[in-house]
């Protein structure tokens, strides 16, 4: 049993990690430091921009570290001097060394956006959609040396709706992750330390999305095509080729699941759900399109300046 806040160090970088940090702040935990990735150049001007986690941490007056090397002796020594009880990791973006994992007195907890052991790795949200799953979730896990392999503390199941994309699903899971993280720390205060080993069966992996994966292959069945587009929407974005140039694809759903109606990639016309395109089996509809260097447009607006009907994409 413990009274009072946990002394902890938070590690996270993108927007997905912000609800976890915000939940810890709201819960009154003693956050002695925040570790995040170095500022990155972004936008057309390539201006150095802080991570979303850094922005929140600075607003809250928290101490921020942005190491370029996790093995830097001075950085490691500084964290040790803080004598944290926990490391809390949410989408930090780098693999922690064994030396860092050994620092906290009680342990290190990770907020992972899948129902482990499914989708271990860097892109669990993308792959749950790419693989056409109807359910995913959030796992609070005790960290181990092998990535995403540690014992499970808590899990929350979350349905995937047909209109979900990677952006909307990430926002939903991020909020659930923050709530579940606070619940886990409250349980630990009461002495309820759950450690459920992950089973060997059912392990799948969610590797990083590569540039080659973004190109859509219309000869695949409609469900697979829609899964790829949804899983990469809004970032990094799926695309096809049109007139020799990239055409970004967004807001996909399966229009017809079965049957061959035209050559794969043929633009068939408009439906209630958007622009219909033939696949190897069935068709998909799209809500938005984007040409290189331009903003995303609703298909109705895009078609005012371009005639796609009857053309074959890819």
C-alpha positions as CSV (number, residue, x, y, z in Angstrom):
1,X,0.0,0.0,0.0
2,X,1.2,3.5,-0.8
3,X,-0.2,6.9,-0.1
4,X,0.6,10.0,-2.2
5,X,1.8,10.3,-5.8
6,X,4.3,8.1,-7.6
7,X,7.6,9.6,-8.4
8,X,8.1,9.0,-12.2
9,X,9.8,9.9,-15.4
10,X,7.6,10.1,-18.5
11,X,9.0,9.2,-22.0
12,X,6.9,10.1,-25.1
13,X,7.0,12.1,-28.3
14,X,4.0,12.3,-30.7
15,X,0.4,13.5,-30.2
16,X,-0.6,9.9,-29.2
17,X,1.5,10.3,-26.0
18,X,-0.1,13.6,-24.9
19,X,-3.2,12.2,-23.3
20,X,-1.1,9.9,-21.2
21,X,1.0,12.8,-19.9
22,X,-2.0,14.9,-19.4
23,X,-3.7,12.1,-17.4
24,X,-0.7,11.8,-15.1
25,X,-0.6,15.6,-14.6
26,X,-4.4,15.6,-13.8
27,X,-4.0,12.7,-11.4
28,X,-1.3,14.6,-9.5
29,X,1.6,12.2,-10.0
30,X,5.1,13.5,-9.2
31,X,6.6,13.8,-12.7
32,X,10.2,14.7,-12.1
33,X,11.2,14.7,-15.8
34,X,9.9,14.3,-19.3
35,X,12.1,12.7,-22.0
36,X,11.2,13.3,-25.6
37,X,12.8,13.2,-29.1
38,X,14.9,16.1,-30.2
39,X,13.1,19.0,-32.1
40,X,12.6,18.1,-35.8
41,X,12.5,20.3,-38.9
42,X,8.9,20.4,-40.2
43,X,6.8,22.1,-42.8
44,X,7.9,23.9,-46.0
45,X,10.3,26.1,-44.1
46,X,11.8,23.2,-42.3
47,X,11.6,25.1,-39.0
48,X,12.8,23.2,-35.9
49,X,9.6,22.2,-34.1
50,X,9.2,20.7,-30.6
51,X,7.3,17.4,-30.2
52,X,3.7,17.6,-28.9
53,X,4.8,16.1,-25.6
54,X,7.5,18.7,-25.1
55,X,5.0,21.5,-25.8
56,X,2.7,20.2,-23.0
57,X,5.6,19.5,-20.6
58,X,6.9,23.1,-21.0
59,X,3.4,24.6,-20.5
60,X,3.2,22.6,-17.2
61,X,6.7,23.7,-16.1
62,X,8.1,20.2,-16.2
63,X,11.8,19.5,-16.7
64,X,12.5,18.2,-20.3
65,X,15.3,16.1,-21.7
66,X,15.9,15.5,-25.4
67,X,18.9,13.2,-25.6
68,X,20.4,12.2,-29.0
69,X,22.0,9.1,-27.4
70,X,20.2,7.1,-24.7
71,X,23.5,5.6,-23.7
72,X,25.0,9.0,-22.9
73,X,26.6,8.6,-19.5
74,X,25.7,12.1,-18.3
75,X,22.0,11.6,-19.3
76,X,21.8,8.1,-17.6
77,X,23.5,9.5,-14.5
78,X,21.0,12.3,-14.3
79,X,18.0,10.0,-14.5
80,X,19.5,7.8,-11.8
81,X,20.0,10.8,-9.5
82,X,16.2,11.5,-9.8
83,X,15.5,8.1,-8.1
84,X,12.2,7.5,-9.9
85,X,9.8,4.8,-8.8
86,X,8.5,4.3,-12.4
87,X,9.4,5.0,-16.0
88,X,6.2,5.6,-18.0
89,X,6.6,5.1,-21.8
90,X,4.1,6.1,-24.4
91,X,5.2,6.1,-28.0
92,X,8.6,7.5,-27.2
93,X,10.0,6.2,-30.5
94,X,13.2,4.6,-29.4
95,X,14.1,1.3,-27.7
96,X,15.2,1.8,-24.1
97,X,18.4,0.2,-23.0
98,X,18.6,-2.3,-20.2
99,X,20.5,0.3,-18.2
100,X,17.5,2.7,-18.4
101,X,14.9,0.0,-17.6
102,X,16.9,-0.8,-14.4
103,X,16.7,2.7,-13.1
104,X,13.2,2.9,-11.6
105,X,12.7,1.3,-8.1
106,X,9.4,-0.3,-9.0
107,X,9.4,-0.8,-12.7
108,X,8.7,0.6,-16.2
109,X,5.2,0.6,-17.7
110,X,4.4,1.0,-21.4
111,X,1.2,2.2,-23.0
112,X,0.8,0.2,-26.2
113,X,-1.9,0.6,-28.8
114,X,-3.0,-3.0,-29.4
115,X,-4.2,-6.0,-27.5
116,X,-0.8,-7.7,-27.0
117,X,0.5,-10.1,-28.1
118,X,-1.1,-8.9,-31.3
119,X,0.7,-6.2,-33.2
120,X,4.0,-5.9,-31.4
121,X,6.1,-3.1,-32.9
122,X,6.1,0.4,-34.2
123,X,2.8,0.7,-36.1
124,X,0.1,-1.3,-34.3
125,X,-2.7,1.1,-35.2
126,X,-1.9,1.1,-38.9
127,X,-1.7,-2.6,-39.1
128,X,-4.9,-3.3,-37.2
129,X,-6.7,-1.4,-40.0
130,X,-4.6,-2.8,-42.8
131,X,-5.4,-6.3,-41.7
132,X,-9.1,-5.5,-41.6
133,X,-9.7,-6.1,-37.9
134,X,-12.9,-5.0,-36.2
135,X,-11.4,-4.8,-32.7
136,X,-8.2,-3.5,-31.2
137,X,-7.4,-2.0,-27.8
138,X,-4.8,-0.6,-25.4
139,X,-2.4,-2.6,-23.2
140,X,-0.5,-1.4,-20.1
141,X,2.5,-3.6,-20.1
142,X,5.5,-4.1,-17.8
143,X,8.5,-3.4,-20.0
144,X,11.1,-6.1,-20.8
145,X,14.3,-6.2,-22.8
146,X,12.5,-7.7,-25.9
147,X,10.2,-5.1,-27.5
148,X,6.6,-5.3,-26.5
149,X,7.1,-8.8,-24.9
150,X,6.7,-8.0,-21.2
151,X,3.9,-9.1,-18.9
152,X,0.5,-7.5,-19.3
153,X,-0.9,-5.4,-16.5
154,X,-4.2,-4.1,-18.0
155,X,-6.0,-4.2,-21.3
156,X,-9.0,-2.3,-22.7
157,X,-10.8,-3.6,-25.9
158,X,-11.9,-0.9,-28.4
159,X,-14.1,-1.6,-31.5
160,X,-13.0,-0.5,-34.9
161,X,-15.9,1.1,-36.8
162,X,-16.2,0.8,-40.6
163,X,-15.4,4.5,-41.1
164,X,-12.4,4.5,-38.8
165,X,-9.0,5.6,-40.1
166,X,-5.6,5.6,-38.5
167,X,-6.0,9.2,-37.3
168,X,-9.3,8.8,-35.7
169,X,-8.4,5.4,-34.2
170,X,-5.2,6.8,-32.7
171,X,-7.1,9.6,-31.1
172,X,-9.5,7.2,-29.5
173,X,-6.8,4.8,-28.3
174,X,-4.7,7.6,-26.9
175,X,-7.5,8.8,-24.6
176,X,-8.2,5.2,-23.5
177,X,-4.5,4.7,-22.8
178,X,-4.3,7.7,-20.5
179,X,-7.3,6.6,-18.6
180,X,-6.0,3.0,-18.3
181,X,-2.5,4.2,-17.2
182,X,-4.0,6.2,-14.3
183,X,-6.1,3.2,-13.3
184,X,-2.9,1.0,-13.3
185,X,-1.0,3.4,-11.0
186,X,-4.0,3.6,-8.7
187,X,-4.1,-0.2,-8.5
188,X,-0.4,-0.3,-7.7
189,X,-0.9,2.2,-4.9
190,X,-3.3,-0.4,-3.4
191,X,-0.8,-3.2,-3.8
192,X,-2.5,-4.7,-6.8
193,X,0.5,-5.5,-9.2
194,X,-0.9,-7.7,-12.0
195,X,1.7,-9.4,-14.2
196,X,0.2,-11.7,-16.8
197,X,2.8,-13.3,-19.1
198,X,2.0,-12.9,-22.8
199,X,1.2,-16.2,-24.5
200,X,3.5,-17.6,-27.2
201,X,0.5,-18.2,-29.5
202,X,-1.2,-15.3,-31.3
203,X,1.9,-13.1,-31.6
204,X,1.8,-10.8,-34.6
205,X,4.1,-7.9,-35.6
206,X,3.5,-4.3,-36.7
207,X,6.6,-3.1,-38.5
208,X,7.2,0.5,-39.6
209,X,5.4,1.6,-42.7
210,X,7.7,1.8,-45.6
211,X,7.5,4.0,-48.7
212,X,6.8,1.0,-50.9
213,X,3.8,0.0,-48.8
214,X,2.0,3.3,-49.6
215,X,1.3,2.4,-53.3
216,X,-2.1,0.8,-53.7
217,X,-2.4,-2.4,-55.8
218,X,-5.9,-2.3,-57.2
219,X,-5.8,-6.0,-58.2
220,X,-6.3,-6.9,-54.5
221,X,-9.8,-7.5,-53.1
222,X,-11.8,-4.4,-52.1
223,X,-11.5,-5.2,-48.4
224,X,-7.7,-5.3,-48.6
225,X,-7.5,-2.1,-50.7
226,X,-9.8,-0.3,-48.2
227,X,-7.7,-1.6,-45.3
228,X,-4.5,-0.2,-46.8
229,X,-6.0,3.2,-47.5
230,X,-7.7,3.5,-44.0
231,X,-4.5,2.2,-42.3
232,X,-2.4,5.0,-43.8
233,X,-5.0,7.8,-43.5
234,X,-4.1,10.6,-42.8
235,X,-0.4,9.8,-42.5
236,X,1.7,8.8,-44.2
237,X,-1.1,8.4,-46.8
238,X,-1.8,5.8,-49.5
239,X,-1.5,6.8,-53.1
240,X,-2.0,5.6,-56.7
241,X,-0.6,6.8,-60.0
242,X,-2.7,9.0,-62.3
243,X,-1.2,10.6,-65.4
244,X,2.2,9.6,-64.2
245,X,1.9,11.5,-60.9
246,X,0.9,10.5,-57.3
247,X,-2.7,10.8,-56.3
248,X,-3.4,10.6,-52.6
249,X,-6.3,8.5,-51.4
250,X,-8.4,9.1,-48.3
251,X,-11.7,8.2,-46.7
252,X,-12.0,4.6,-48.1
253,X,-14.7,2.1,-47.5
254,X,-15.8,-1.1,-49.2
255,X,-18.5,-0.4,-51.6
256,X,-19.0,-3.8,-53.1
257,X,-17.2,-6.8,-51.4
258,X,-17.4,-9.3,-54.3
259,X,-17.5,-9.7,-58.0
260,X,-15.5,-8.3,-60.9
261,X,-17.1,-5.2,-62.5
262,X,-14.2,-3.7,-64.5
263,X,-10.4,-3.7,-64.8
264,X,-8.8,-3.0,-61.4
265,X,-8.2,0.7,-60.9
266,X,-11.1,1.8,-63.2
267,X,-13.0,4.9,-61.9
268,X,-16.6,3.9,-62.1
269,X,-18.5,6.9,-60.9
270,X,-20.1,8.4,-57.8
271,X,-22.0,6.7,-55.0
272,X,-23.5,7.9,-51.8
273,X,-20.2,7.2,-50.1
274,X,-17.8,8.8,-52.7
275,X,-15.9,8.0,-55.8
276,X,-16.2,4.3,-56.7
277,X,-13.1,2.4,-58.0
278,X,-12.9,-1.2,-59.2
279,X,-10.6,-3.7,-57.4
280,X,-9.6,-7.3,-58.2
281,X,-12.8,-8.3,-56.4
282,X,-15.5,-5.7,-55.6
283,X,-15.1,-1.9,-55.4
284,X,-14.1,0.7,-52.9
285,X,-15.3,4.3,-52.5
286,X,-13.2,7.3,-51.6
287,X,-14.2,10.6,-49.9
288,X,-11.1,12.7,-50.6
289,X,-8.2,13.0,-53.1
290,X,-4.9,14.9,-53.2
291,X,-2.4,15.7,-55.9
292,X,1.2,16.5,-55.0
293,X,1.7,20.0,-53.7
294,X,-2.0,20.6,-53.1
295,X,-4.4,20.2,-50.3
296,X,-6.8,17.3,-49.9
297,X,-10.1,17.9,-51.6
298,X,-13.5,16.3,-51.3
299,X,-14.0,14.2,-54.4
300,X,-16.9,16.4,-55.5
301,X,-14.6,19.4,-55.5
302,X,-11.8,17.5,-57.1
303,X,-14.0,16.4,-60.0
304,X,-15.0,20.0,-60.8
305,X,-11.6,20.5,-62.3
306,X,-10.8,17.0,-63.4
307,X,-12.6,14.2,-65.2
308,X,-11.7,10.8,-63.8
309,X,-14.6,8.7,-64.9
310,X,-13.6,5.8,-67.0
311,X,-9.9,6.3,-66.4
312,X,-7.8,3.5,-64.9
313,X,-5.6,4.5,-62.0
314,X,-2.3,2.9,-61.2
